[in-house]
Amino acid sequence: MGTNKHNPDNRLDNVEKIQDAIENTEENIIAANETLSFSSGEEKQAIQDKNERRRKSIDGMKEEMQDEQEARESGYSNDNM
């Protein structure tokens, strides 16, 4: 069997990746809302529930992005990457 190499923890672009994920999730909310007028009652509820979960996810990603930004500003070491 081949050897498994440990992938280094590269945090240099985490803030940007999280920001992209937030923007994609926000776009998904908008797209889902656009389908509401074409949906049945049961489908509407499912879309609204999913969008609520998306909003909660965005809140968590914003907190994570803040943590990453603070770590970046405090100068996390490249030795750990």
Legacy VTK file of the C-alpha trace (Angstrom):
# vtk DataFile Version 3.0
C-alpha trace
ASCII
DATASET POLYDATA
POINTS 81 float
0.000 0.000 0.000
1.076 3.586 -0.599
2.025 5.904 2.174
-0.442 8.462 3.386
0.983 11.947 3.486
-0.394 14.433 5.961
-1.767 17.461 4.162
-0.514 20.622 5.812
-3.077 22.984 7.315
-3.080 25.907 4.903
-5.252 28.645 6.393
-4.045 31.473 4.187
-7.203 31.642 2.083
-9.809 30.443 4.599
-11.406 33.883 4.942
-11.907 34.097 1.189
-13.235 30.535 0.958
-15.717 31.173 3.754
-16.809 34.444 2.112
-17.407 32.559 -1.154
-19.461 29.947 0.712
-21.561 32.701 2.327
-22.195 34.353 -1.042
-23.151 31.012 -2.634
-25.538 30.244 0.208
-27.129 33.691 -0.074
-27.595 33.104 -3.823
-29.236 29.755 -3.050
-31.671 31.487 -0.699
-32.594 33.984 -3.414
-33.035 31.247 -6.022
-35.176 29.198 -3.653
-37.344 32.210 -2.835
-37.922 32.739 -6.553
-39.424 29.240 -6.774
-41.907 29.825 -3.944
-44.612 31.219 -6.221
-44.499 28.029 -8.298
-44.573 25.667 -5.320
-47.347 23.860 -3.501
-47.992 24.446 0.196
-45.891 21.482 1.266
-43.040 22.446 -1.069
-43.192 26.061 0.148
-42.786 24.935 3.731
-39.830 22.738 2.805
-38.167 25.643 0.958
-38.770 28.010 3.863
-37.386 25.469 6.320
-34.308 24.911 4.183
-33.748 28.652 3.838
-33.943 29.019 7.610
-31.240 26.359 7.946
-29.207 28.228 5.326
-29.514 31.466 7.330
-28.305 29.698 10.454
-25.434 28.247 8.467
-24.519 31.730 7.238
-24.464 32.961 10.847
-22.039 30.167 11.742
-19.861 30.857 8.714
-19.699 34.552 9.619
-18.479 33.640 13.100
-15.912 31.264 11.627
-14.788 33.926 9.155
-14.334 36.397 12.021
-12.231 33.843 13.911
-10.100 33.224 10.836
-9.671 36.949 10.237
-8.551 37.454 13.832
-6.107 34.553 13.520
-4.764 36.044 10.292
-4.339 39.466 11.892
-2.556 37.977 14.895
-0.111 36.377 12.480
-0.686 32.661 12.606
2.539 30.924 11.845
3.366 29.474 8.437
5.219 26.755 10.333
1.837 25.107 11.000
0.870 25.056 7.314
LINES 1 82
81 0 1 2 3 4 5 6 7 8 9 10 11 12 13 14 15 16 17 18 19 20 21 22 23 24 25 26 27 28 29 30 31 32 33 34 35 36 37 38 39 40 41 42 43 44 45 46 47 48 49 50 51 52 53 54 55 56 57 58 59 60 61 62 63 64 65 66 67 68 69 70 71 72 73 74 75 76 77 78 79 80
